[in-house]
Amino acid sequence: MNELIKKINSISKDYDVYAVGGFARDLLLKLKHKDIDLVVNNDALKYAKKVAAALKAKLITLDEDTETYRIILKDYKISNIDIALFNGKTIEEDLQSRDFTINAIAFKLKYFENFRKHIIFSNKNTLVDLKSKTFDVISEKTFKIDPLRMLRAFRFISEFIGFNLSNKTLLKIKQNAKLIKSAVPERIKNEFFRILSAQNSSELLKTMDACGLLSGIFPEIEKMKKAKKKYYYHPGGLFEHSFETLEFTENILINLKTYFPESFIELQEHFYNGESLSENVTRASLLKFTALFHDNAKPETAKFENGKMRFFEHEDFGANKLRRIMHSLKFGKRDIETATFLVRHHMRPSTLTRNNIVTKKAVLKFFRDIGDSTPDLIVLSMSDWHSYKRLKVFSSKELKLQKKSVRDLIKKYYELKNTKPLPKFIDGNIIMREFRLKPGPWIGELLNFVNEAQFDGKVLSKSDALKLVLSKLTHIKKKYKICDEMFKQAIFAGVV
């Protein structure tokens, strides 16, 4: 760090350069920092180019209007250096335009080695707020100037353990919550998912909801709240159920070892150590997000049948609604496909384990259909069930059996995943050639019959596989209405 600062100072003689904001704050609090925030008194672009050239680093423009630039470093512990022009004529004016008192801190970079003696606090409450670990807005206009700051407030306390928002800040968020939709969608998504990455994100989201910020970001939340409560088990209706599903999802993800003792290492890797789906979106955070919206289409699909409220096809309608929500916030394609897939199939694990008797054939089909999203879907289903726990909709015996069933399902999933793949005796081309069949969905179904039989140890060779395919042709003809001539040719060709 010292060497990097020395290099920057060596080319800064013609400028007033100040370390500001989060960088100055973290130095005071003795916290780790990945970025350096600097402001200069004139020609920020020229200065940024000069620093980038000296450090042999890449320079990008963050905001032309405010003359804000980023230098991306490779060979340093610091990831980025952000350089901006003073927001005002002096450093004091610049600090007054910032978001929170504990971010309104600066010192001249040339005094880095002895910065504590040269700290500038533009707000009399800054030191008090630092000591009490409180984020407090600087002015009445803080959120009107930049509505995204409301989300950043929650993101700060999600990342700074032990910090809180002042009552004044919460009140200002409540008064300005509706302005959040004017912020850039991608930035809303990124800030929101940084909050979801916290282990206590459900607590933060509860406070965001109380301030009206959650509904400000997602208008669908308000519709869920307005859904008639008499149709749902939870006293607070659909939103209460959805939020409790999120809470249980978070609880399971935090306590994977407790819920899945035999598989928690693999699950830990799956949810936390694997690659991110997109910027700031991990499997864990996306699963929590999905849990909140898994039943979002129930109000539209509610229908009385045989004296009971039903929600037919709410999974498909819900997946399509969630796709529109995610598109509006510029989610990545993979994020959208993963989340909507989970919503569309979130009833599958319950259906599979309902009688606590799961056949090998059913398990294999489930794993084949759900693929790498199997752990996500099982945790979502388990959370959905457990959201009814305090209401005693299910007996303790039913909940225990369901817990055992999904635990066994996860165990079997990783056993199969970690097992050496079975030999491949035939493929679609072989089936079409041997039985003179045209391409179509029936080829995949025939292959599934072979895979299932192989899994059960009933197919041990190519000859066994072909005989099994031959035995299934009549069933395939009826199901897909394959013409008689084509079918006769297939039977004739397939005699083995």
C-alpha positions as CSV (number, residue, x, y, z in Angstrom):
1,M,0.0,0.0,0.0
2,N,2.7,2.5,1.0
3,E,4.6,2.0,-2.2
4,L,1.5,2.4,-4.3
5,I,0.6,5.7,-2.5
6,K,4.2,6.9,-3.0
7,K,4.0,6.3,-6.7
8,I,0.7,8.3,-6.9
9,N,2.1,11.1,-4.8
10,S,5.2,11.4,-7.0
11,I,3.1,12.4,-10.0
12,S,0.6,14.6,-8.1
13,K,2.6,17.7,-7.5
14,D,0.4,19.9,-9.8
15,Y,-2.9,18.8,-8.1
16,D,-4.7,18.9,-4.8
17,V,-5.4,15.2,-4.3
18,Y,-7.5,14.0,-1.4
19,A,-8.3,10.5,-0.1
20,V,-12.0,10.5,0.6
21,G,-15.1,8.5,1.5
22,G,-14.9,4.8,2.1
23,F,-11.1,4.6,1.8
24,A,-10.5,7.3,4.4
25,R,-13.3,5.8,6.6
26,D,-11.8,2.3,6.5
27,L,-8.3,3.6,7.3
28,L,-9.7,5.3,10.4
29,L,-11.6,2.2,11.4
30,K,-8.6,0.0,10.6
31,L,-10.7,-2.1,8.2
32,K,-9.4,-3.8,5.1
33,H,-10.1,-2.0,1.8
34,K,-10.0,-3.1,-1.8
35,D,-10.3,0.3,-3.4
36,I,-8.9,3.8,-3.1
37,D,-11.2,6.8,-3.5
38,L,-9.5,10.1,-4.6
39,V,-10.8,13.5,-5.6
40,V,-8.8,16.2,-7.4
41,N,-9.3,20.0,-7.7
42,N,-9.0,20.2,-11.6
43,D,-8.9,18.1,-14.8
44,A,-9.7,14.8,-13.3
45,L,-9.4,13.0,-16.7
46,K,-5.9,14.3,-17.4
47,Y,-4.8,13.3,-13.8
48,A,-6.4,9.8,-14.1
49,K,-4.6,9.2,-17.3
50,K,-1.3,10.2,-15.7
51,V,-1.8,7.9,-12.8
52,A,-3.0,5.0,-15.0
53,A,0.1,5.4,-17.2
54,A,2.5,5.4,-14.2
55,L,0.9,2.3,-12.8
56,K,0.6,0.6,-16.3
57,A,-3.1,0.0,-15.6
58,K,-6.4,0.2,-17.5
59,L,-8.5,3.3,-17.2
60,I,-12.3,3.4,-17.7
61,T,-14.9,6.1,-17.5
62,L,-17.5,5.7,-14.8
63,D,-19.4,8.9,-15.3
64,E,-18.5,11.6,-17.8
65,D,-20.9,14.2,-16.3
66,T,-19.2,14.1,-12.8
67,E,-15.8,13.4,-14.3
68,T,-15.4,10.1,-12.4
69,Y,-12.9,7.5,-13.6
70,R,-11.6,4.1,-12.5
71,I,-8.1,2.7,-12.7
72,I,-8.2,-1.1,-12.7
73,L,-5.1,-2.6,-11.1
74,K,-3.6,-6.1,-11.6
75,D,-0.4,-6.4,-9.6
76,Y,-1.5,-4.7,-6.3
77,K,-3.6,-5.7,-3.3
78,I,-5.8,-2.8,-4.2
79,S,-8.3,-3.6,-7.0
80,N,-9.3,-0.2,-8.1
81,I,-8.5,3.5,-7.8
82,D,-11.5,5.8,-8.4
83,I,-10.7,9.4,-9.3
84,A,-13.3,12.2,-9.5
85,L,-13.4,16.0,-9.7
86,F,-14.3,17.9,-6.6
87,N,-18.1,18.2,-6.3
88,G,-17.9,21.8,-5.4
89,K,-15.2,24.5,-5.3
90,T,-13.5,23.1,-2.1
91,I,-13.0,19.8,-0.4
92,E,-15.4,20.9,2.3
93,E,-18.1,21.5,-0.3
94,D,-17.4,18.1,-1.8
95,L,-17.8,16.3,1.6
96,Q,-21.1,18.1,2.2
97,S,-22.5,16.5,-1.0
98,R,-21.8,13.0,0.2
99,D,-24.3,10.4,1.5
100,F,-23.6,9.6,5.1
101,T,-21.7,11.5,7.9
102,I,-19.1,8.7,8.3
103,N,-18.3,8.9,4.6
104,A,-17.7,12.6,4.7
105,I,-14.1,12.2,5.6
106,A,-10.9,13.3,3.7
107,F,-7.2,14.0,4.0
108,K,-4.6,15.2,1.6
109,L,-3.0,12.1,0.0
110,K,0.5,13.5,0.5
111,Y,-0.1,13.1,4.3
112,F,-0.9,9.4,4.0
113,E,1.8,8.2,6.4
114,N,0.5,10.5,9.1
115,F,-3.1,10.9,7.9
116,R,-4.8,10.9,11.4
117,K,-3.3,14.4,12.1
118,H,-4.7,15.8,8.9
119,I,-8.2,14.3,8.8
120,I,-11.0,16.7,7.7
121,F,-14.5,16.1,9.0
122,S,-17.1,18.2,7.2
123,N,-19.8,17.3,9.7
124,K,-19.7,17.8,13.4
125,N,-21.4,14.4,14.0
126,T,-19.0,12.4,11.9
127,L,-16.7,11.4,14.8
128,V,-19.7,10.6,17.1
129,D,-21.3,8.4,14.4
130,L,-18.0,6.6,13.8
131,K,-17.7,5.8,17.5
132,S,-21.4,4.7,17.7
133,K,-21.1,2.8,14.4
134,T,-24.1,4.7,12.9
135,F,-24.8,5.6,9.3
136,D,-26.6,8.9,9.3
137,V,-27.6,11.0,6.3
138,I,-25.8,14.3,5.8
139,S,-28.7,16.3,4.5
140,E,-32.4,16.3,3.7
141,K,-31.5,16.0,0.0
142,T,-29.3,13.0,0.3
143,F,-31.7,10.5,-1.2
144,K,-33.2,12.9,-3.7
145,I,-29.8,13.6,-5.1
146,D,-29.2,9.9,-5.6
147,P,-32.0,7.4,-4.7
148,L,-29.6,4.5,-5.0
149,R,-28.1,5.7,-1.7
150,M,-31.2,4.2,0.1
151,L,-30.1,0.7,-1.0
152,R,-26.5,1.5,-0.3
153,A,-27.4,2.3,3.3
154,F,-28.7,-1.3,3.8
155,R,-25.8,-2.7,1.8
156,F,-23.4,-0.8,4.2
157,I,-24.9,-2.3,7.3
158,S,-24.9,-5.8,5.7
159,E,-21.2,-5.6,5.1
160,F,-20.2,-3.6,8.2
161,I,-21.0,-5.9,11.1
162,G,-22.3,-4.1,14.2
163,F,-23.2,-0.9,12.3
164,N,-26.8,0.5,12.2
165,L,-28.9,3.1,10.4
166,S,-30.0,6.1,12.4
167,N,-33.7,6.7,13.0
168,K,-33.4,9.8,10.9
169,T,-32.0,7.8,8.0
170,L,-34.8,5.2,8.2
171,L,-37.4,8.0,8.2
172,K,-35.8,9.6,5.1
173,I,-35.8,6.3,3.3
174,K,-39.5,5.8,4.1
175,Q,-40.3,9.3,2.8
176,N,-38.3,8.8,-0.4
177,A,-38.7,5.0,-1.1
178,K,-40.7,5.5,-4.3
179,L,-37.8,7.3,-5.9
180,I,-35.7,4.1,-6.0
181,K,-37.2,3.2,-9.4
182,S,-35.5,6.1,-11.0
183,A,-32.1,4.6,-10.2
184,V,-30.2,2.6,-12.9
185,P,-31.7,-1.0,-12.9
186,E,-28.3,-2.8,-13.1
187,R,-27.1,-0.8,-10.0
188,I,-30.3,-1.6,-8.1
189,K,-29.8,-5.3,-8.9
190,N,-26.1,-5.2,-7.8
191,E,-26.8,-3.4,-4.5
192,F,-29.8,-5.7,-3.7
193,F,-27.8,-8.8,-4.3
194,R,-24.9,-7.6,-2.2
195,I,-27.5,-7.3,0.6
196,L,-28.8,-10.8,-0.1
197,S,-25.3,-12.1,0.3
198,A,-25.3,-11.3,4.0
199,Q,-26.2,-14.1,6.4
200,N,-28.8,-11.9,8.1
201,S,-30.3,-10.5,4.8
202,S,-33.8,-11.5,5.8
203,E,-33.6,-9.1,8.8
204,L,-32.4,-6.3,6.5
205,L,-35.1,-7.0,4.0
206,K,-37.7,-6.9,6.8
207,T,-36.5,-3.4,7.7
208,M,-36.5,-2.4,4.0
209,D,-40.1,-3.6,3.7
210,A,-41.1,-1.6,6.8
211,C,-39.6,1.5,5.0
212,G,-41.5,0.7,1.8
213,L,-38.2,0.2,-0.1
214,L,-38.9,-3.4,-0.9
215,S,-42.2,-2.6,-2.6
216,G,-40.5,0.4,-4.3
217,I,-38.1,-2.0,-6.0
218,F,-40.5,-4.8,-6.6
219,P,-44.2,-3.6,-7.1
220,E,-45.1,-7.2,-7.2
221,I,-44.6,-7.3,-3.4
222,E,-47.5,-4.9,-2.9
223,K,-49.7,-7.2,-5.0
224,M,-48.7,-10.2,-2.9
225,K,-49.6,-8.2,0.3
226,K,-53.0,-7.3,-1.1
227,A,-53.9,-10.9,-2.0
228,K,-56.9,-12.0,0.1
229,K,-55.6,-13.4,3.3
230,K,-58.4,-15.9,3.8
231,Y,-57.0,-18.0,0.9
232,Y,-53.8,-18.7,2.8
233,Y,-52.8,-20.5,6.0
234,H,-50.6,-17.6,7.2
235,P,-52.4,-14.8,9.0
236,G,-50.5,-12.3,7.0
237,G,-51.4,-14.0,3.8
238,L,-49.2,-14.8,0.7
239,F,-46.5,-12.3,1.5
240,E,-46.0,-13.6,5.0
241,H,-45.7,-17.2,3.6
242,S,-43.2,-16.0,0.9
243,F,-41.1,-14.1,3.4
244,E,-41.0,-17.0,5.8
245,T,-39.9,-19.2,3.0
246,L,-37.0,-16.8,2.4
247,E,-36.2,-16.9,6.1
248,F,-36.1,-20.7,6.2
249,T,-34.0,-20.8,3.1
250,E,-31.5,-18.5,4.7
251,N,-31.5,-20.6,7.9
252,I,-30.9,-23.8,5.9
253,L,-28.1,-22.2,3.9
254,I,-26.4,-21.0,7.1
255,N,-26.8,-24.4,8.8
256,L,-26.2,-26.9,6.0
257,K,-24.3,-29.2,8.3
258,T,-27.3,-29.5,10.6
259,Y,-29.8,-30.1,7.8
260,F,-27.6,-32.3,5.6
261,P,-24.8,-33.8,7.7
262,E,-23.8,-36.3,5.0
263,S,-23.7,-33.9,2.1
264,F,-22.9,-30.5,3.6
265,I,-19.4,-30.3,2.2
266,E,-20.7,-30.7,-1.4
267,L,-23.6,-28.3,-0.7
268,Q,-21.2,-25.7,0.8
269,E,-19.2,-25.9,-2.4
270,H,-22.3,-25.7,-4.5
271,F,-23.8,-22.6,-2.9
272,Y,-20.8,-20.6,-1.7
273,N,-17.5,-21.7,-3.4
274,G,-18.7,-22.2,-7.0
275,E,-18.5,-19.6,-9.6
276,S,-20.9,-16.7,-9.4
277,L,-23.8,-16.7,-11.9
278,S,-23.2,-13.1,-12.7
279,E,-21.9,-9.9,-11.0
280,N,-22.8,-10.2,-7.2
281,V,-25.2,-13.1,-7.9
282,T,-24.3,-16.4,-6.3
283,R,-26.4,-19.5,-6.1
284,A,-27.1,-18.8,-2.4
285,S,-28.3,-15.3,-3.0
286,L,-30.3,-16.2,-6.0
287,L,-32.0,-19.0,-4.1
288,K,-33.1,-16.5,-1.4
289,F,-34.4,-14.2,-4.1
290,T,-36.3,-17.0,-5.7
291,A,-37.8,-18.1,-2.4
292,L,-39.3,-14.6,-2.0
293,F,-41.1,-14.9,-5.4
294,H,-41.8,-18.7,-5.7
295,D,-45.6,-18.3,-5.2
296,N,-46.0,-14.8,-6.8
297,A,-48.7,-16.0,-9.2
298,K,-51.1,-17.5,-6.7
299,P,-53.4,-14.5,-6.6
300,E,-54.1,-14.8,-10.4
301,T,-54.5,-18.6,-10.3
302,A,-56.7,-18.9,-7.2
303,K,-59.8,-21.0,-7.9
304,F,-62.3,-22.7,-5.7
305,E,-62.8,-26.4,-6.5
306,N,-64.6,-29.0,-4.5
307,G,-64.9,-26.5,-1.6
308,K,-61.1,-25.9,-1.5
309,M,-58.9,-23.1,-2.8
310,R,-56.6,-24.3,-5.6
311,F,-53.8,-22.6,-7.4
312,F,-53.5,-24.6,-10.6
313,E,-50.4,-23.8,-12.8
314,H,-49.2,-21.1,-10.4
315,E,-45.7,-22.5,-11.0
316,D,-45.7,-21.7,-14.7
317,F,-47.5,-18.4,-14.4
318,G,-45.1,-17.5,-11.5
319,A,-42.0,-18.3,-13.6
320,N,-43.2,-16.1,-16.4
321,K,-43.9,-13.2,-14.0
322,L,-40.5,-13.6,-12.4
323,R,-38.9,-13.5,-15.8
324,R,-40.5,-10.1,-16.4
325,I,-39.4,-8.8,-13.0
326,M,-35.8,-9.9,-13.6
327,H,-35.7,-8.5,-17.2
328,S,-36.8,-5.1,-15.8
329,L,-33.7,-5.1,-13.6
330,K,-31.3,-6.2,-16.3
331,F,-30.4,-9.6,-14.7
332,G,-28.1,-11.8,-16.7
333,K,-29.6,-14.6,-18.8
334,R,-28.2,-17.3,-16.6
335,D,-29.7,-15.7,-13.5
336,I,-33.1,-15.5,-15.1
337,E,-33.1,-19.1,-16.5
338,T,-32.0,-20.5,-13.1
339,A,-34.5,-18.6,-11.0
340,T,-37.5,-19.2,-13.3
341,F,-36.6,-22.9,-13.6
342,L,-36.7,-23.2,-9.8
343,V,-40.1,-21.5,-9.6
344,R,-41.5,-23.6,-12.4
345,H,-40.5,-26.9,-10.7
346,H,-40.7,-25.9,-7.0
347,M,-43.5,-28.4,-6.4
348,R,-41.6,-31.4,-7.8
349,P,-39.7,-32.5,-4.7
350,S,-42.9,-32.4,-2.6
351,T,-44.7,-34.5,-5.2
352,L,-41.8,-36.9,-5.4
353,T,-41.5,-37.5,-1.7
354,R,-45.2,-37.1,-0.7
355,N,-45.7,-40.8,0.2
356,N,-42.1,-41.1,1.5
357,I,-41.7,-44.0,-0.9
358,V,-39.4,-42.9,-3.8
359,T,-38.6,-45.5,-6.5
360,K,-35.2,-45.6,-8.2
361,K,-36.9,-44.9,-11.5
362,A,-38.6,-41.7,-10.1
363,V,-35.3,-40.5,-8.5
364,L,-33.3,-41.0,-11.7
365,K,-36.0,-39.1,-13.7
366,F,-36.0,-36.3,-11.2
367,F,-32.2,-35.9,-11.2
368,R,-32.2,-36.1,-15.0
369,D,-34.9,-33.4,-15.3
370,I,-33.5,-31.0,-12.7
371,G,-29.8,-31.5,-13.3
372,D,-27.4,-29.2,-11.5
373,S,-30.2,-27.3,-9.9
374,T,-31.2,-30.3,-7.8
375,P,-29.7,-29.0,-4.5
376,D,-31.3,-25.5,-5.0
377,L,-34.7,-27.0,-5.7
378,I,-34.6,-29.3,-2.7
379,V,-33.7,-26.5,-0.3
380,L,-36.4,-24.3,-1.8
381,S,-39.0,-27.1,-1.3
382,M,-37.8,-27.8,2.2
383,S,-38.1,-24.1,3.1
384,D,-41.6,-23.9,1.5
385,W,-42.7,-26.8,3.8
386,H,-41.1,-25.4,6.9
387,S,-42.7,-22.0,6.5
388,Y,-45.9,-23.7,7.8
389,K,-44.1,-25.2,10.8
390,R,-45.5,-22.8,13.4
391,L,-49.0,-23.0,12.0
392,K,-49.1,-26.8,12.4
393,V,-50.4,-27.3,8.9
394,F,-48.2,-30.4,8.8
395,S,-47.7,-32.7,11.8
396,S,-44.3,-33.0,13.4
397,K,-44.2,-36.6,12.0
398,E,-44.9,-35.4,8.5
399,L,-42.2,-32.7,8.7
400,K,-39.6,-35.2,10.0
401,L,-40.5,-37.7,7.2
402,Q,-40.2,-34.9,4.6
403,K,-36.8,-33.8,6.1
404,K,-35.6,-37.4,5.9
405,S,-36.8,-37.8,2.4
406,V,-35.1,-34.7,1.0
407,R,-31.9,-35.5,3.0
408,D,-31.9,-38.9,1.4
409,L,-32.5,-37.4,-2.0
410,I,-29.6,-35.0,-1.7
411,K,-27.4,-37.9,-0.5
412,K,-28.4,-40.0,-3.4
413,Y,-27.8,-37.1,-5.8
414,Y,-24.2,-36.7,-4.7
415,E,-23.6,-40.4,-4.6
416,L,-24.6,-40.6,-8.3
417,K,-22.8,-37.4,-9.2
418,N,-19.5,-38.7,-7.7
419,T,-19.9,-42.2,-9.1
420,K,-18.0,-43.2,-12.2
421,P,-20.4,-42.8,-15.2
422,L,-22.0,-46.0,-16.5
423,P,-20.7,-47.2,-19.9
424,K,-22.6,-45.8,-22.9
425,F,-23.9,-48.8,-24.9
426,I,-26.1,-46.9,-27.4
427,D,-27.0,-43.4,-28.4
428,G,-29.7,-41.7,-30.4
429,N,-27.9,-42.3,-33.7
430,I,-27.6,-46.0,-33.1
431,I,-31.4,-46.2,-32.2
432,M,-32.4,-44.4,-35.4
433,R,-30.0,-46.5,-37.6
434,E,-30.9,-49.9,-36.1
435,F,-34.6,-49.3,-36.0
436,R,-35.0,-47.0,-39.0
437,L,-36.7,-44.3,-36.8
438,K,-36.8,-40.6,-37.6
439,P,-35.5,-38.0,-35.2
440,G,-38.1,-37.0,-32.6
441,P,-38.9,-36.9,-28.8
442,W,-39.4,-40.7,-28.9
443,I,-35.6,-41.1,-29.3
444,G,-34.9,-39.4,-26.0
445,E,-37.6,-41.4,-24.3
446,L,-36.2,-44.7,-25.5
447,L,-32.7,-43.6,-24.3
448,N,-34.3,-42.9,-20.9
449,F,-35.7,-46.4,-20.7
450,V,-32.2,-47.7,-21.4
451,N,-30.6,-45.4,-18.8
452,E,-33.1,-46.4,-16.1
453,A,-32.6,-50.1,-16.8
454,Q,-28.9,-49.7,-16.8
455,F,-29.1,-47.9,-13.5
456,D,-31.0,-50.9,-12.1
457,G,-28.5,-53.4,-13.5
458,K,-30.8,-54.9,-16.1
459,V,-28.8,-53.6,-19.1
460,L,-25.3,-54.9,-19.2
461,S,-24.4,-54.7,-22.9
462,K,-25.3,-53.2,-26.3
463,S,-27.4,-56.2,-27.1
464,D,-29.4,-55.8,-23.9
465,A,-30.0,-52.2,-24.7
466,L,-31.2,-52.9,-28.2
467,K,-33.6,-55.6,-27.0
468,L,-35.0,-53.2,-24.4
469,V,-35.6,-50.6,-27.1
470,L,-37.3,-53.2,-29.3
471,S,-39.6,-54.1,-26.4
472,K,-40.7,-50.5,-26.0
473,L,-41.5,-49.7,-29.6
474,T,-45.2,-50.6,-29.3
475,H,-45.6,-48.2,-26.4
476,I,-43.7,-45.5,-28.4
477,K,-46.0,-46.0,-31.4
478,K,-49.1,-45.5,-29.4
479,K,-47.8,-42.5,-27.5
480,Y,-46.4,-40.6,-30.5
481,K,-48.8,-42.0,-33.2
482,I,-46.0,-43.2,-35.3
483,C,-47.4,-44.3,-38.7
484,D,-47.8,-48.1,-39.2
485,E,-45.5,-48.3,-42.2
486,M,-42.7,-46.6,-40.3
487,F,-43.4,-48.7,-37.2
488,K,-43.4,-52.0,-39.2
489,Q,-40.0,-51.1,-40.7
490,A,-38.7,-50.4,-37.3
491,I,-39.9,-53.7,-35.9
492,F,-38.6,-55.6,-38.9
493,A,-35.2,-53.9,-38.7
494,G,-35.0,-54.2,-34.9
495,V,-35.3,-58.0,-34.6
496,V,-32.1,-59.0,-32.7
